[in-house]
């Protein structure tokens, strides 16, 4: 539409299409001594003169202590004073340094070329681009833009063959927590950490009252907001780790919400993550001796309950692996919980049950190891799987274990749900019809009426029409 309107105006000699760029110069100088030096020299006779290539790089003094009164480079004569590269007369170096984006816009190339004396080498072309970029939403606008610009400059200079630095971008959500404050007489606001207030809720779960622990006086509730130092609603990771351990903190963060969504902090949620890990630890400890002595799973030796439990384990694993690929780590954790529940159902004794538990715990620990590495590593070693879980392969579901011997079909009478039946997966139509008509609740609704036809939808339902 825009092109059509512009073309019509041009034909009528009333206007023309024109692109107006909104690009602006990038002011990269910063008034601080840490950062990349700007390789310029200021000469009274020659003006601003670039530092010659053979004198690069300009290196900052290593032992420089700021005194709080301006840029310390201006007070360092060995760095500040130098001859003009053009006329040789006394001159002064530029003491501003470059914006940190200048450094962070290309550092990832160095991971592919460690130890290189040059800026990069050809190893970077093999490893680049970065497979996964993770950062806040602000990075999608600022750092991502600068990095793409810098990469294209390096490409044009022949330093790399890469045109785009990142293959995928994941912007994580913010962490939220309750906000508590009290207004002063002069209008100032004092914030209170959640640990320093008592909060009560009404019968609907809404906040009813908040008081300060220190003096018992009322405190205003500001709702849920982004964690920040100014609002004092952050959580000290060290305190959390000392109370629950690092794995609990990691598990809660992964389980509480999908990574791209906001995460509302919950102390009860942290406690729940701790309970799950404790349950996993206790279960593994109870099974330790049997699992160390167990052999490989023999599918022909499994009874139906063990086959069902093993199938549930592999189904949960298959879904969790799919969710890992989608970065849905909350459902990965949920899948791990399902696997532990299925393992807990294998309460039978004997070699067959021990083999299923050995296989299931091996799959579960490997699945959760990126999220809870410490407990996974320790249990892996304690259960006799090996010395280091990092040397183990990524878990894979067994297609044979996923195969079902029975299929559940819902049974309708005149289109209304009246029951369900379990039949062999290879059952023929006659066997399915017979099983459906034998279902007690179906018989109750059919009683006394002739069956006109039976509709069978394979793998899904049976509809008895009277």
C-alpha positions in Angstrom: 0.0 0.0 0.0 2.8 2.4 0.8 4.5 1.7 -2.5 1.3 2.2 -4.4 0.6 5.5 -2.7 4.1 6.7 -3.2 4.0 5.7 -6.9 0.7 7.6 -7.4 2.1 10.7 -5.7 5.2 10.5 -7.9 3.1 10.2 -11.1 1.1 13.3 -10.1 4.4 15.1 -9.3 3.1 15.6 -5.7 5.9 13.8 -3.9 8.3 10.9 -3.9 9.3 8.0 -1.7 12.4 8.6 0.4 14.1 6.7 3.2 15.1 8.8 6.1 17.6 7.1 8.4 17.4 7.7 12.1 20.9 6.4 12.8 23.0 8.5 15.1 26.7 8.6 15.8 27.7 6.2 18.6 29.4 8.1 21.5 31.7 5.4 22.8 33.9 7.5 25.2 33.6 7.1 28.9 35.2 9.1 31.7 36.8 6.2 33.6 40.2 4.6 33.4 39.0 0.9 33.2 38.1 0.0 29.7 39.7 -0.1 26.2 42.0 2.9 25.7 41.1 5.2 22.8 44.3 5.2 20.6 44.4 8.9 20.0 47.0 11.6 20.9 46.2 15.3 21.4 48.9 17.6 20.0 48.8 21.4 20.3 50.2 21.7 16.8 48.7 18.8 14.9 45.4 18.3 16.8 44.0 14.8 17.3 46.4 12.2 15.9 45.8 8.4 15.7 48.4 6.2 17.4 50.3 4.4 14.6 49.6 0.7 14.1 53.1 -0.3 15.2 52.5 1.4 18.6 49.3 -0.5 19.2 47.9 -1.7 21.5 47.8 1.2 24.0 48.1 -0.5 27.4 46.7 1.0 30.6 48.9 1.2 33.7 48.4 -1.9 35.8 48.7 -0.4 39.3 46.5 2.6 39.4 44.4 3.5 42.4 41.6 6.1 42.0 41.4 8.8 44.7 37.8 9.8 43.9 38.7 13.1 42.3 38.5 12.6 38.6 40.1 10.3 36.0 43.3 8.9 37.6 44.9 8.6 34.1 45.1 12.4 34.1 47.4 12.1 37.1 49.7 9.4 35.7 52.4 11.3 33.8 54.1 8.1 32.4 50.9 7.3 30.6 49.5 10.8 29.9 52.6 12.4 28.4 54.0 11.2 25.1 55.5 12.5 21.8 53.2 13.4 19.0 53.3 10.6 16.4 53.2 13.2 13.6 55.5 16.0 14.6 57.4 14.6 17.6 56.5 17.5 20.0 55.2 16.8 23.5 51.6 15.7 23.5 49.0 14.1 25.7 47.2 10.8 25.3 43.4 10.5 25.3 42.4 9.5 28.8 38.8 8.6 28.1 38.2 4.9 27.5 35.7 3.1 25.3 32.3 1.9 26.3 32.3 -1.6 27.6 30.1 -2.7 24.7 33.3 -2.4 22.6 34.7 -5.3 24.6 31.6 -7.4 25.1 30.6 -7.1 21.4 33.2 -9.6 20.2 34.7 -11.5 23.2 32.8 -14.6 22.3 35.1 -15.1 19.3 37.9 -15.6 21.8 36.3 -18.7 23.2 36.8 -20.4 19.9 40.4 -19.2 19.6 41.9 -19.4 23.1 45.6 -18.5 23.4 45.7 -16.8 20.0 48.2 -13.9 19.8 45.9 -12.2 17.2 42.5 -10.9 17.9 41.0 -14.1 16.5 42.2 -17.0 14.4 40.6 -19.4 12.0 39.4 -21.7 14.8 36.7 -19.2 15.5 35.2 -19.7 12.1 34.7 -23.4 13.0 33.0 -22.7 16.4 31.0 -19.7 15.5 28.2 -18.7 15.5 27.2 -19.0 19.2 24.5 -21.7 19.3 22.5 -20.1 22.2 22.4 -16.5 23.5 20.7 -16.0 26.8 20.1 -12.6 28.3 17.6 -10.1 29.4 15.2 -8.4 27.0 17.4 -5.3 27.0 20.1 -7.3 25.3 17.9 -7.9 22.3 18.0 -4.2 21.7 21.5 -3.1 22.8 24.1 -5.8 23.1 22.7 -7.9 20.3 22.7 -4.9 18.0 26.3 -3.9 18.9 27.5 -7.5 18.6 26.0 -7.9 15.1 27.6 -4.7 14.0 31.0 -5.6 15.4 30.8 -9.1 13.8 30.1 -7.6 10.4 33.0 -5.1 10.8 35.3 -8.0 11.6 34.0 -9.9 8.6 34.6 -6.9 6.3 38.1 -6.6 7.7 38.8 -10.2 6.9 39.1 -11.3 10.5 36.3 -13.8 10.2 34.0 -15.4 7.7 31.0 -15.2 10.1 28.2 -12.7 9.3 25.9 -13.3 12.3 27.2 -14.0 15.8 24.3 -15.8 17.4 22.0 -18.6 16.1 19.3 -18.4 18.8 18.2 -15.9 21.4 16.4 -16.7 24.7 15.4 -13.7 26.8 14.7 -14.7 30.3 11.9 -13.2 32.5 12.4 -11.1 35.6 12.4 -12.5 39.2 9.6 -10.9 41.2 9.0 -10.7 45.0 6.7 -8.9 47.4 7.3 -5.2 48.1 6.8 -3.7 51.6 7.3 -0.1 52.5 6.5 2.7 54.9 6.1 6.4 54.1 7.8 8.9 56.3 6.4 12.1 57.6 8.4 14.1 55.1 7.3 11.9 52.1 10.3 9.6 52.0 9.8 5.9 51.5 11.5 3.2 53.6 11.5 -0.3 52.2 11.4 -3.5 54.2 12.8 -6.9 53.2 10.2 -9.7 53.2 12.0 -11.4 56.1 11.5 -8.3 58.3 7.7 -8.2 58.1 4.8 -10.4 59.3 2.1 -10.8 56.6 -1.4 -12.2 57.2 -4.0 -13.2 54.6 -7.8 -13.4 54.6 -9.9 -16.4 53.7 -9.5 -15.6 50.0 -5.7 -15.6 50.2 -5.4 -11.9 49.8 -3.0 -9.8 51.9 -5.0 -8.6 54.9 -2.3 -6.9 57.0 1.4 -6.4 57.2 3.5 -5.3 60.2 7.2 -4.8 60.8 8.8 -7.5 63.0 11.0 -4.8 64.7 8.2 -2.6 66.1 4.9 -4.3 65.2 3.6 -1.2 63.5 1.8 -1.4 60.1 3.7 -1.6 56.9 2.2 -1.0 53.4 2.1 -3.7 50.9 3.2 -2.7 47.4 2.2 -5.9 45.6 4.6 -8.0 43.5 7.5 -6.3 41.7 10.9 -6.9 40.2 13.6 -7.7 42.7 15.9 -4.8 43.3 18.4 -3.5 45.9 16.5 -0.2 46.3 13.3 -2.0 47.2 15.1 -4.5 49.5 13.0 -7.4 48.1 15.9 -9.4 46.8 16.9 -12.8 48.1 20.5 -13.5 49.3 21.7 -16.5 47.4 24.2 -17.4 50.1 21.5 -17.6 52.7 19.4 -19.8 50.5 22.4 -22.1 49.7 23.3 -22.4 53.4 19.7 -23.4 54.3 18.8 -25.6 51.4 21.8 -26.1 49.2 22.6 -24.8 45.7 20.7 -27.6 43.9 17.5 -26.7 45.7 17.9 -23.1 44.5 18.6 -24.2 41.0 15.7 -26.6 40.9 13.2 -24.1 42.2 14.3 -21.5 39.6 13.9 -24.0 36.8 10.6 -25.4 38.1 8.7 -22.2 39.1 8.1 -20.8 35.6 9.2 -21.2 31.9 12.5 -19.2 31.5 11.0 -16.5 29.2 8.3 -15.7 31.7 8.4 -13.7 35.0 9.2 -15.9 38.1 7.4 -15.0 41.3 9.6 -15.9 44.2 8.0 -18.3 46.8 9.6 -19.5 50.0 7.1 -22.4 50.0 8.1 -23.2 46.5 11.8 -23.4 47.5 10.8 -25.7 50.4 8.9 -27.9 47.9 11.9 -28.2 45.7 13.9 -29.2 48.7 11.4 -31.9 49.7 11.6 -33.4 46.2 15.4 -33.6 46.3 15.2 -35.1 49.8 12.7 -37.7 48.6 15.0 -38.6 45.7 18.0 -38.9 48.1 16.1 -41.1 50.5 14.8 -43.3 47.8 18.2 -43.8 46.3 19.7 -44.5 49.7 17.0 -47.2 50.3 17.7 -48.8 46.9 21.5 -48.4 47.0 22.6 -52.0 47.8 20.0 -53.6 45.5 20.8 -51.3 42.6 24.6 -51.9 42.9 23.9 -55.7 42.6 21.2 -55.4 39.9 21.7 -56.4 36.3 20.3 -55.2 33.0 16.5 -55.1 32.3 15.2 -58.3 30.7 11.8 -57.3 29.2 10.6 -60.9 29.0 11.0 -61.2 32.8 8.7 -58.3 33.7 5.2 -58.7 34.9 2.5 -56.2 33.8 2.9 -53.8 36.8 6.7 -53.6 36.1 6.2 -53.1 32.4 3.7 -50.3 33.1 6.0 -48.6 35.5 9.0 -48.9 33.1 6.8 -47.6 30.3 5.7 -44.6 32.4 9.4 -43.8 33.1 10.4 -43.9 29.5 7.3 -41.9 28.4 8.1 -39.2 31.0 11.7 -39.2 29.8 10.7 -38.8 26.2 8.6 -35.8 26.9 11.2 -34.3 29.2 13.9 -34.5 26.5 11.5 -32.8 24.0 10.9 -30.1 26.6 14.6 -29.6 27.1 14.9 -28.8 23.4 12.2 -26.2 23.8 13.8 -24.7 26.9 10.7 -25.6 28.9 12.8 -26.5 32.0 9.8 -26.4 34.3 8.2 -29.3 32.5 11.5 -31.1 32.5 11.5 -31.0 36.3 7.9 -32.1 36.2 8.9 -35.1 34.1 11.6 -36.0 36.6 9.0 -36.0 39.3 6.8 -38.3 37.2 9.8 -40.7 36.8 10.4 -40.8 40.5 6.7 -41.5 41.2 6.8 -44.3 38.7 9.9 -45.7 40.3 8.3 -45.6 43.7 5.5 -47.8 42.4 7.9 -50.6 41.6 7.7 -51.9 45.2 8.1 -55.5 44.2 11.1 -57.6 45.3 13.3 -59.6 43.0 15.9 -59.2 40.3 13.5 -57.9 37.6 12.2 -55.1 39.8 15.8 -54.2 40.9 16.8 -54.0 37.2 13.9 -51.6 36.4 14.9 -49.4 39.4 18.5 -49.4 38.4 17.7 -48.4 34.8 15.1 -45.8 35.9 17.4 -44.0 38.4 20.2 -43.9 35.9 17.9 -42.2 33.4 16.5 -39.8 36.0 19.9 -38.7 37.4 21.2 -38.0 33.9 18.1 -36.1 33.0 18.3 -33.9 36.1 22.1 -33.5 36.2 22.2 -30.2 34.3 19.7 -28.8 36.8 20.9 -30.4 40.1 24.5 -31.3 39.3 25.7 -31.8 42.8 23.2 -34.3 44.0 23.1 -36.1 40.6 26.9 -36.5 40.7 26.9 -37.8 44.3 24.0 -40.3 43.8 25.5 -41.5 40.5 28.7 -42.4 42.3 26.9 -43.8 45.4 24.7 -46.1 43.3 27.7 -47.6 41.4 27.0 -46.2 38.0 30.5 -44.7 37.7 32.8 -42.1 39.1 31.5 -39.0 37.2 28.1 -38.5 35.7 29.6 -36.1 33.2 31.2 -39.1 31.5 27.8 -40.7 31.1 25.8 -40.5 27.9 22.7 -38.4 27.6 19.6 -40.5 28.4 17.5 -42.0 25.6 14.1 -43.6 25.9 13.8 -47.2 24.8 11.2 -47.6 22.0 10.6 -51.2 23.1 9.7 -50.0 26.6 7.3 -47.5 25.2 5.3 -50.2 23.4 2.0 -51.0 25.0 0.5 -54.5 25.3 -2.9 -53.1 26.3 -4.7 -50.0 25.1 -7.5 -48.2 27.0 -10.6 -47.4 25.1 -13.5 -45.3 26.3 -16.9 -46.8 25.8 -20.0 -44.7 25.0 -23.7 -45.6 24.8 -25.5 -43.5 22.3 -22.6 -41.0 22.4 -22.4 -40.6 26.1 -19.4 -41.8 28.2 -20.4 -44.9 30.2 -17.1 -46.7 30.9 -13.7 -47.8 29.6 -12.0 -51.1 28.8 -8.4 -52.3 28.4 -7.9 -54.6 25.4 -4.8 -56.0 23.8 -3.3 -53.7 21.2 -3.7 -56.3 18.5 -7.3 -57.2 19.5 -9.6 -57.5 16.5 -13.0 -55.8 16.1 -15.0 -58.7 17.4 -13.0 -58.9 20.6 -13.3 -55.2 21.1 -17.1 -55.3 20.6 -17.4 -58.2 23.0 -15.3 -56.5 25.7 -17.3 -53.2 25.3 -20.7 -55.0 25.7 -19.4 -56.9 28.7 -18.5 -53.7 30.6 -20.9 -53.6 33.6 -21.9 -50.0 33.4 -22.5 -50.3 29.6 -24.7 -53.3 30.3 -26.7 -51.3 32.7 -27.5 -48.6 30.1 -28.1 -51.1 27.3 -30.3 -53.5 29.3 -33.6 -54.3 27.6 -32.8 -52.5 24.3 -31.5 -54.0 21.1 -28.0 -53.0 19.9 -28.4 -51.5 16.4 -24.7 -51.1 15.7 -21.3 -50.7 17.4 -18.9 -48.0 16.2 -15.2 -48.7 16.9 -12.6 -46.0 16.5 -9.3 -47.9 16.7 -7.1 -46.8 19.7 -9.7 -44.4 21.0 -13.3 -45.4 21.7 -16.3 -47.7 21.2 -19.8 -46.3 20.8 -22.7 -48.7 21.3 -25.8 -47.5 19.5 -29.2 -48.7 20.8 
